[in-house]
């Protein structure tokens, strides 16, 4: 697979992995970096962008849900606001946070910024760990 196709696959796996669909992009990131070590920065950027866009898809799905009653456990998301989305990368709760943020009608731009920050830090840590501990 070419470098371009590998980076596109990374972007798509990152996007889909951040939605309610199952999947993880860390293994794809690792494979891309193993095959193309010089593409570290584009790989981090594309993985972060794809994962943030996937989170925003979940955010949008939450936005579209009717606001008929208060859902349980939303008080914490409401209390902390968009900065809680720095944790949108976490397994299991990340998708729920994005969905809840949309349902609560948090600021789209602030939500995207906090998601981008958290997801970027996560991919940076994955790359650091990959380079540091994998030979």
Backbone as CSV, one residue per row, in Angstrom:
resi,resn,N_x,N_y,N_z,CA_x,CA_y,CA_z,C_x,C_y,C_z
1,UNK,0.846,-1.164,0.000,0.000,0.000,0.000,0.901,1.240,0.000
2,UNK,0.526,2.235,-0.779,1.323,3.456,-0.869,1.173,4.298,0.399
3,UNK,2.067,5.249,0.550,2.006,6.134,1.709,0.697,6.918,1.714
4,UNK,0.280,7.423,0.550,-0.971,8.182,0.468,-2.164,7.331,0.869
5,UNK,-2.218,6.115,0.360,-3.325,5.213,0.692,-3.295,4.849,2.180
6,UNK,-2.095,4.674,2.732,-1.971,4.366,4.152,-2.469,5.522,5.014
7,UNK,-2.115,6.740,4.644,-2.569,7.911,5.392,-4.081,8.101,5.264
8,UNK,-4.630,7.824,4.087,-6.079,7.896,3.904,-6.775,6.851,4.778
9,UNK,-6.223,5.648,4.819,-6.779,4.591,5.674,-6.731,5.000,7.146
10,UNK,-5.651,5.642,7.544,-5.518,6.129,8.914,-6.593,7.167,9.212
11,UNK,-6.777,8.100,8.303,-7.802,9.135,8.483,-9.181,8.499,8.640
12,UNK,-9.517,7.571,7.739,-10.835,6.935,7.780,-11.029,6.088,9.043
13,UNK,-9.997,5.345,9.436,-10.135,4.539,10.652,-10.256,5.438,11.882
14,UNK,-9.581,6.572,11.879,-9.682,7.523,12.984,-11.070,8.146,13.039
15,UNK,-11.603,8.495,11.887,-12.937,9.080,11.822,-13.982,8.070,12.308
16,UNK,-13.961,6.881,11.756,-14.949,5.871,12.129,-14.786,5.405,13.569
17,UNK,-13.563,5.346,14.042,-13.310,4.913,15.411,-13.826,5.892,16.450
18,UNK,-14.066,7.129,16.062,-14.555,8.137,17.005,-16.071,8.257,16.992
19,UNK,-16.724,7.538,16.098,-18.180,7.542,16.075,-18.675,6.409,16.963
20,UNK,-19.932,6.149,16.920,-20.496,5.069,17.722,-20.160,3.702,17.148
21,UNK,-19.515,3.668,15.992,-19.084,2.403,15.397,-17.855,1.886,16.144
22,UNK,-17.707,0.587,16.249,-16.522,0.057,16.939,-15.277,0.188,16.067
23,UNK,-14.162,0.265,16.701,-12.899,0.309,15.962,-11.893,1.183,16.664
24,UNK,-10.656,0.910,16.388,-9.579,1.695,16.969,-8.563,2.036,15.899
25,UNK,-8.036,3.220,15.982,-7.111,3.675,14.957,-5.652,3.596,15.386
26,UNK,-5.408,3.259,16.639,-4.032,3.223,17.124,-3.204,2.186,16.378
27,UNK,-3.793,1.026,16.094,-3.065,-0.015,15.358,-2.749,0.446,13.943
28,UNK,-3.660,1.171,13.327,-3.418,1.695,11.976,-2.316,2.743,12.030
29,UNK,-2.357,3.610,13.031,-1.295,4.607,13.204,0.055,3.925,13.366
30,UNK,0.100,2.909,14.200,1.337,2.169,14.411,1.841,1.576,13.093
31,UNK,0.953,0.958,12.312,1.341,0.336,11.043,1.848,1.380,10.044
32,UNK,1.192,2.518,9.993,1.625,3.586,9.078,3.010,4.080,9.471
33,UNK,3.230,4.293,10.757,4.535,4.777,11.207,5.631,3.735,11.025
34,UNK,5.260,2.467,11.157,6.234,1.397,10.934,6.662,1.361,9.464
35,UNK,5.679,1.518,8.566,5.964,1.470,7.129,6.575,2.778,6.610
36,UNK,6.141,3.895,7.170,6.585,5.213,6.692,6.979,6.101,7.876
37,UNK,8.128,5.853,8.475,8.512,6.603,9.681,8.628,8.112,9.459
38,UNK,8.908,8.534,8.235,9.043,9.966,7.965,7.692,10.685,7.900
39,UNK,6.600,9.948,7.957,5.275,10.570,7.862,4.640,10.789,9.240
40,UNK,5.483,10.931,10.261,4.971,11.066,11.620,4.006,12.248,11.765
41,UNK,4.404,13.430,11.367,3.560,14.613,11.563,2.296,14.564,10.731
42,UNK,2.366,14.199,9.437,1.098,14.054,8.701,0.196,12.977,9.308
43,UNK,0.793,11.908,9.807,-0.006,10.833,10.412,-0.713,11.331,11.671
44,UNK,0.001,12.042,12.525,-0.615,12.585,13.742,-1.725,13.567,13.363
45,UNK,-1.445,14.433,12.398,-2.434,15.438,11.991,-3.689,14.781,11.413
46,UNK,-3.515,13.814,10.536,-4.670,13.173,9.917,-5.458,12.326,10.912
47,UNK,-4.771,11.636,11.792,-5.461,10.844,12.809,-6.251,11.762,13.748
48,UNK,-5.635,12.858,14.149,-6.304,13.814,15.034,-7.505,14.443,14.347
49,UNK,-7.326,14.869,13.109,-8.422,15.485,12.359,-9.566,14.496,12.158
50,UNK,-9.250,13.293,11.723,-10.285,12.287,11.499,-11.027,11.952,12.774
51,UNK,-10.297,11.791,13.875,-10.919,11.435,15.140,-11.772,12.587,15.675
52,UNK,-11.319,13.812,15.473,-12.112,14.972,15.890,-13.383,15.080,15.061
53,UNK,-13.277,14.882,13.754,-14.477,14.918,12.910,-15.457,13.817,13.301
54,UNK,-14.941,12.642,13.624,-15.804,11.564,14.099,-16.509,11.938,15.398
55,UNK,-15.782,12.581,16.292,-16.389,13.064,17.536,-17.466,14.101,17.271
56,UNK,-17.226,14.950,16.278,-18.217,15.965,15.930,-19.446,15.339,15.274
57,UNK,-19.282,14.192,14.617,-20.449,13.470,14.097,-21.322,13.019,15.267
58,UNK,-20.697,12.458,16.306,-21.454,12.068,17.501,-22.086,13.289,18.164
59,UNK,-21.357,14.391,18.203,-21.872,15.658,18.734,-23.127,16.058,17.958
60,UNK,-23.047,15.987,16.633,-24.193,16.342,15.788,-25.383,15.420,15.998
61,UNK,-25.111,14.147,16.209,-26.195,13.208,16.488,-26.893,13.582,17.793
62,UNK,-26.106,13.983,18.792,-26.691,14.430,20.051,-27.512,15.699,19.872
63,UNK,-27.028,16.586,19.029,-27.719,17.848,18.756,-29.098,17.578,18.150
64,UNK,-29.183,16.532,17.340,-30.429,16.206,16.659,-31.442,15.482,17.545
65,UNK,-30.994,14.962,18.682,-31.927,14.283,19.581,-32.892,15.293,20.190
66,UNK,-34.159,14.928,20.291,-35.113,15.859,20.910,-34.810,16.044,22.392
67,UNK,-34.988,17.247,22.853,-34.728,17.561,24.261,-36.034,17.494,25.032
68,UNK,-36.472,16.296,25.311,-37.747,16.121,25.996,-37.593,16.011,27.499
69,UNK,-36.533,15.389,27.944,-36.311,15.242,29.376,-34.817,15.273,29.656
70,UNK,-34.466,15.560,30.878,-33.054,15.568,31.248,-32.566,14.133,31.372
71,UNK,-31.467,13.849,30.731,-30.879,12.520,30.791,-29.974,12.416,32.013
72,UNK,-29.889,11.223,32.566,-29.037,11.004,33.737,-27.574,11.299,33.415
73,UNK,-26.853,11.729,34.384,-25.402,11.940,34.331,-24.982,13.117,33.439
74,UNK,-25.926,13.888,32.942,-25.551,15.032,32.114,-25.189,16.250,32.949
75,UNK,-25.480,16.206,34.227,-25.175,17.350,35.068,-23.684,17.640,35.106
76,UNK,-22.847,16.606,35.085,-21.396,16.825,35.109,-20.906,17.412,33.794
77,UNK,-21.435,16.912,32.690,-21.052,17.462,31.385,-21.507,18.911,31.312
78,UNK,-22.701,19.182,31.784,-23.225,20.541,31.781,-22.409,21.453,32.693
79,UNK,-22.016,20.925,33.854,-21.258,21.732,34.816,-19.883,22.114,34.274
80,UNK,-19.190,21.160,33.654,-17.827,21.425,33.168,-17.812,22.027,31.773
81,UNK,-18.871,21.863,31.024,-18.973,22.449,29.697,-18.033,21.801,28.688
82,UNK,-17.719,22.536,27.643,-16.911,22.016,26.544,-15.541,21.480,26.970
83,UNK,-14.874,22.034,27.993,-13.564,21.478,28.368,-13.586,19.996,28.736
84,UNK,-14.738,19.464,29.139,-14.806,18.037,29.455,-14.515,17.187,28.212
85,UNK,-14.664,17.778,27.035,-14.438,17.037,25.792,-12.965,16.776,25.510
86,UNK,-12.074,17.288,26.346,-10.667,16.907,26.236,-10.536,15.411,26.529
87,UNK,-11.551,14.838,27.174,-11.580,13.400,27.466,-12.350,12.602,26.419
88,UNK,-12.684,13.215,25.301,-13.467,12.534,24.262,-12.718,11.356,23.647
89,UNK,-11.439,11.254,23.867,-10.638,10.158,23.315,-10.763,8.885,24.147
90,UNK,-11.279,8.978,25.351,-11.283,7.822,26.241,-12.251,6.741,25.772
91,UNK,-11.845,5.493,25.915,-12.734,4.397,25.519,-14.034,4.418,26.341
92,UNK,-15.084,4.027,25.730,-16.422,3.897,26.319,-17.096,5.221,26.635
93,UNK,-16.452,6.099,27.394,-17.144,7.334,27.757,-16.983,8.457,26.734
94,UNK,-15.967,8.367,25.889,-15.704,9.436,24.927,-16.860,9.678,23.974
95,UNK,-17.420,8.612,23.414,-18.555,8.759,22.495,-19.754,9.354,23.228
96,UNK,-19.978,8.897,24.448,-21.104,9.406,25.235,-20.921,10.894,25.562
97,UNK,-19.691,11.293,25.845,-19.426,12.711,26.114,-19.756,13.574,24.899
98,UNK,-19.342,13.117,23.721,-19.604,13.875,22.493,-21.102,13.973,22.234
99,UNK,-21.794,12.861,22.395,-23.243,12.826,22.202,-23.938,13.752,23.202
100,UNK,-23.513,13.683,24.453,-24.104,14.528,25.497,-23.837,16.006,25.231
101,UNK,-22.642,16.334,24.787,-22.311,17.730,24.501,-23.206,18.289,23.401
102,UNK,-23.469,17.482,22.392,-24.383,17.923,21.337,-25.793,18.080,21.861
103,UNK,-26.250,17.119,22.663,-27.598,17.173,23.209,-27.781,18.406,24.089
104,UNK,-26.726,18.763,24.822,-26.771,19.942,25.688,-26.593,21.253,24.917
105,UNK,-26.327,21.144,23.625,-26.130,22.309,22.752,-24.952,23.170,23.205
106,UNK,-23.856,22.475,23.598,-22.639,23.218,23.937,-22.104,23.881,22.676
107,UNK,-21.268,24.859,22.834,-20.695,25.578,21.696,-19.985,24.609,20.748
108,UNK,-20.346,24.675,19.488,-19.747,23.787,18.485,-18.243,24.029,18.390
109,UNK,-17.842,25.285,18.330,-16.422,25.600,18.139,-15.589,25.247,19.361
110,UNK,-16.100,25.548,20.539,-15.369,25.188,21.756,-15.287,23.674,21.905
111,UNK,-16.376,22.990,21.575,-16.387,21.528,21.662,-15.364,20.930,20.714
112,UNK,-15.334,21.430,19.484,-14.375,20.924,18.500,-12.943,21.190,18.946
113,UNK,-12.703,22.369,19.504,-11.348,22.723,19.964,-10.889,21.806,21.098
114,UNK,-11.755,21.550,22.081,-11.374,20.686,23.198,-11.193,19.247,22.749
115,UNK,-12.049,18.794,21.831,-11.873,17.443,21.276,-10.539,17.345,20.555
116,UNK,-10.249,18.332,19.718,-9.008,18.355,18.951,-7.795,18.301,19.876
117,UNK,-7.825,19.069,20.941,-6.719,19.081,21.891,-6.527,17.710,22.533
118,UNK,-7.585,17.135,23.065,-7.475,15.833,23.722,-7.049,14.732,22.772
119,UNK,-7.640,14.710,21.604,-7.322,13.664,20.631,-5.901,13.829,20.093
120,UNK,-5.478,15.076,19.881,-4.108,15.327,19.431,-3.080,14.882,20.455
121,UNK,-3.361,15.175,21.726,-2.453,14.730,22.786,-2.391,13.203,22.852
122,UNK,-3.528,12.558,22.659,-3.555,11.092,22.683,-2.704,10.516,21.558
123,UNK,-2.891,11.004,20.331,-2.102,10.477,19.217,-0.626,10.809,19.377
124,UNK,-0.327,11.983,19.921,1.062,12.310,20.203,1.672,11.335,21.196
125,UNK,0.895,10.972,22.223,1.372,10.002,23.213,1.564,8.622,22.587
126,UNK,0.646,8.230,21.699,0.779,6.933,21.011,2.066,6.910,20.193
127,UNK,2.333,7.988,19.467,3.552,8.054,18.658,4.785,8.034,19.557
128,UNK,4.760,8.803,20.644,5.887,8.828,21.571,6.154,7.433,22.123
129,UNK,5.093,6.769,22.580,5.247,5.421,23.151,5.739,4.437,22.094
130,UNK,5.247,4.586,20.893,5.658,3.696,19.793,7.155,3.853,19.527
131,UNK,7.597,5.103,19.436,9.002,5.352,19.135,9.903,5.043,20.326
132,UNK,9.396,5.220,21.499,10.211,5.045,22.706,10.374,3.584,23.096
133,UNK,9.304,2.820,22.983,9.324,1.478,23.538,9.243,0.345,22.534
134,UNK,8.982,0.657,21.272,8.918,-0.394,20.259,10.133,-0.293,19.359
135,UNK,10.829,-1.381,19.219,12.046,-1.390,18.413,11.713,-1.686,16.983
